Amino acid sequence: MRHQKMRILAVVAVASASVTRRLRAESLLVAGRRSPSSCLRAAALLEDEDEWLSQCLCAEALNAAMRIETLGNTITIDGPVDTAEHKKVWRTHGPRALKHARRAMALKTNVRTAAAVADAFMFEGSSRGLISQALTGVGTEFVANAKRLVDLDDHYDSGLGYTLLGCYYHLAPWPVGNAGNARRYLQKACDVAPNSRRNHYHLAVVAYRQGARDLARREFQRALRCSPSGNDHDFSDFIALKSREALDILAAA
């Protein structure tokens, strides 16, 4: 009886320590206050945990660190932001993020783990030139990840699945690239999350590149009127800056 009690107490102690680490990690990951270093500290707290939520949080922390350091791997009217410096960040943290995200989804498939996988795959793939591999299995897997996210919950993270698909079809080379699909998916992102700065900005960039300058102007203006929310905080200042720059260009045209 005494040994059984000792075993129960040991299990409780381990579980308590695990919860404490997770709560500490969550405190380091508050959107709008987190930094790359706090995100990496959070990931380090969780990477050896065995249950799905800690593995998912670990992947989310690494994704957030990459998102902050590399401007969300977003698009601009001048093109993507896949600089050599950013690719180095994705090579460093992308494989680790994807490993933990996939482990989390193997333990429990839900919209949160699906989003962690989709984000991590995007960053990891971008280190190797994701768009240049659009005609390969890499591109096929990227689309499958985004569509799974849409199927599970198309509103999750302000329509992240639609955003990933829209940006992918905007940047992918012919014959995969598709201007109609790019604008359609980004419009859907705006429809499900009309207060997302990220969504209006992405639609504005695509409209600008397609020559729809009036739509681009309206969407850049809408992006600036939106307050950052959720993961948008990680690169919201950059979006605002690029929106103002684009509006100045449009005003001068």
C-alpha positions in Angstrom: 0.0 0.0 0.0 2.8 2.4 0.9 4.7 1.7 -2.4 1.5 2.2 -4.4 0.9 5.5 -2.6 4.5 6.6 -3.4 4.0 5.7 -7.1 0.8 7.8 -7.2 2.5 10.7 -5.5 5.4 10.5 -8.1 2.9 10.5 -11.0 1.1 13.5 -9.5 4.5 15.3 -9.0 5.4 14.7 -12.7 2.0 15.8 -13.9 2.2 18.9 -11.8 5.7 19.8 -13.1 4.5 19.3 -16.6 1.5 21.7 -16.1 3.8 24.2 -14.4 6.1 24.2 -17.5 3.2 24.6 -19.8 1.8 27.5 -17.9 5.2 29.2 -17.8 5.5 28.7 -21.6 2.1 30.2 -22.2 3.1 33.2 -20.2 6.0 33.7 -22.5 3.9 33.4 -25.6 1.3 36.2 -25.1 0.6 37.8 -28.5 1.7 41.4 -28.7 4.3 40.9 -25.9 6.3 37.9 -27.0 9.7 38.2 -28.7 11.9 35.7 -30.6 13.9 35.0 -27.4 10.8 34.4 -25.2 9.4 32.1 -27.9 12.5 30.1 -27.9 12.6 29.8 -24.2 9.0 28.6 -24.2 9.9 26.0 -26.8 12.8 24.7 -24.7 10.5 24.2 -21.7 8.1 22.0 -23.7 10.1 20.0 -26.3 10.6 16.9 -24.1 7.0 16.7 -23.0 5.0 13.7 -24.3 1.4 15.0 -24.6 -0.1 16.6 -27.6 -0.8 20.1 -26.2 2.8 20.7 -25.0 4.2 19.4 -28.4 1.7 21.7 -30.2 2.7 24.7 -28.0 6.4 23.9 -28.7 5.8 24.1 -32.4 3.6 27.2 -32.0 6.4 28.9 -30.1 9.0 28.1 -32.8 6.6 29.2 -35.5 6.1 32.5 -33.6 9.8 33.1 -33.3 10.2 32.6 -37.0 7.2 34.8 -37.8 8.6 37.7 -35.7 12.1 37.4 -37.0 11.2 37.1 -40.7 8.2 39.5 -41.0 5.7 36.7 -41.2 7.2 35.4 -44.4 4.6 37.7 -45.9 4.3 39.1 -49.4 4.8 42.8 -50.5 4.1 44.7 -53.7 7.8 44.1 -54.5 7.7 40.4 -53.9 8.3 37.9 -51.0 10.6 38.6 -48.1 12.6 35.4 -48.5 16.0 37.0 -47.9 19.2 35.0 -47.2 19.0 36.1 -43.6 15.4 34.9 -43.3 16.2 31.6 -44.9 18.9 31.0 -42.3 16.2 31.5 -39.6 13.9 29.1 -41.3 16.7 26.5 -41.7 17.6 26.8 -38.0 14.1 26.5 -36.5 11.8 25.2 -39.3 12.7 21.4 -39.1 12.4 21.5 -35.3 9.0 23.2 -35.5 7.8 20.8 -38.0 9.0 17.8 -36.0 7.0 18.9 -32.9 4.0 19.9 -34.9 3.8 16.5 -36.6 4.3 14.8 -33.3 1.4 16.8 -31.8 -0.9 15.9 -34.7 0.0 12.2 -34.5 -1.1 12.3 -30.9 -4.3 14.4 -31.6 -5.6 15.7 -34.9 -7.5 18.9 -34.5 -7.5 22.4 -36.0 -4.8 23.6 -33.7 -2.3 20.9 -34.5 -3.2 21.2 -38.2 -2.4 24.9 -38.1 0.9 24.2 -36.3 1.8 21.8 -39.1 0.7 24.1 -41.9 2.7 27.0 -40.5 5.8 24.9 -39.7 5.8 23.3 -43.1 5.5 26.7 -44.7 8.6 28.1 -42.8 10.6 24.9 -43.2 9.8 24.6 -46.9 10.7 28.3 -47.5 14.2 27.7 -46.3 14.6 25.5 -49.4 12.6 27.7 -51.7 9.0 26.5 -51.2 7.6 28.4 -54.2 10.4 27.1 -56.5 9.2 23.6 -55.5 5.6 24.3 -56.3 5.6 21.8 -59.1 6.8 19.0 -56.9 5.4 17.0 -54.0 6.4 19.8 -51.7 3.9 22.1 -53.3 1.2 19.4 -53.2 1.8 18.8 -49.4 1.6 22.6 -48.7 -1.8 22.8 -50.4 -3.0 19.7 -48.6 -2.0 21.2 -45.3 -3.8 24.4 -45.9 -6.9 22.7 -47.2 -7.0 20.4 -44.2 -7.0 23.5 -42.0 -9.9 25.0 -44.0 -11.9 21.8 -43.8 -11.4 21.6 -40.0 -12.3 25.2 -39.3 -12.0 27.9 -42.0 -12.3 30.6 -39.4 -9.3 29.4 -37.3 -6.6 32.1 -36.8 -8.5 34.6 -38.9 -8.8 32.3 -41.9 -5.2 31.1 -41.9 -5.9 28.3 -44.3 -7.3 30.6 -47.0 -4.4 33.0 -46.4 -1.9 30.3 -47.0 -3.7 29.2 -50.2 -4.1 32.7 -51.6 -0.4 33.6 -51.1 0.7 30.3 -52.5 -1.3 30.7 -55.7 -0.1 34.3 -56.0 3.6 33.4 -55.8 3.7 29.9 -57.5 5.0 29.8 -61.0 3.0 28.7 -64.0 1.1 26.4 -64.4 0.4 26.1 -60.6 0.2 29.9 -60.0 -3.4 31.1 -60.5 -4.3 34.8 -60.2 -8.0 34.0 -59.9 -7.4 31.4 -57.1 -5.1 33.8 -55.3 -7.7 36.6 -55.1 -10.6 34.2 -54.4 -8.9 32.6 -51.4 -7.7 35.9 -50.0 -11.2 37.4 -50.4 -12.5 34.3 -48.4 -10.0 35.1 -45.7 -11.4 38.7 -45.5 -15.0 37.3 -45.5 -14.4 35.0 -42.5 -12.2 37.5 -40.6 -13.1 41.0 -41.8 -11.2 42.7 -38.9 -7.9 41.0 -39.7 -5.2 43.4 -40.8 -3.2 40.6 -42.3 -6.1 39.5 -44.6 -6.9 42.9 -46.0 -3.1 43.6 -46.6 -2.6 40.3 -48.5 -5.7 40.9 -50.7 -4.4 44.5 -51.3 -0.9 43.2 -52.4 -2.4 40.7 -54.8 -4.9 43.3 -56.2 -2.0 45.7 -56.7 0.1 43.1 -58.5 -2.9 42.2 -60.7 -3.4 45.8 -61.7 -6.6 46.3 -59.7 -5.4 49.6 -58.2 -8.8 50.8 -56.8 -9.3 47.5 -54.9 -5.7 47.6 -53.7 -6.2 51.2 -52.4 -9.3 50.2 -50.5 -7.8 47.1 -49.0 -4.6 48.8 -47.9 -6.8 51.5 -46.2 -8.8 48.8 -44.5 -5.7 47.0 -43.3 -4.6 50.2 -41.6 -8.0 50.7 -39.9 -7.8 47.2 -38.4 -6.2 46.6 -35.1 -3.7 43.7 -34.9 -5.1 40.5 -33.4 -3.7 37.1 -32.5 -0.7 36.1 -34.6 -1.0 39.3 -36.6 0.8 41.0 -33.8 4.0 39.3 -34.8 4.4 41.3 -38.0 1.6 43.9 -37.8 4.0 46.9 -37.7 5.6 45.7 -40.9 2.2 45.3 -42.6 1.2 48.8 -41.5 4.5 50.2 -42.9 4.2 48.5 -46.2 0.5 49.5 -46.5 1.4 53.2 -46.0 4.2 52.9 -48.5 1.9 51.3 -51.1 -0.7 54.0 -50.6 1.9 56.7 -51.2 2.8 55.0 -54.4 -0.8 54.7 -55.5 -1.4 58.3 -54.6 1.6 59.4 -56.7 0.6 57.3 -59.8 
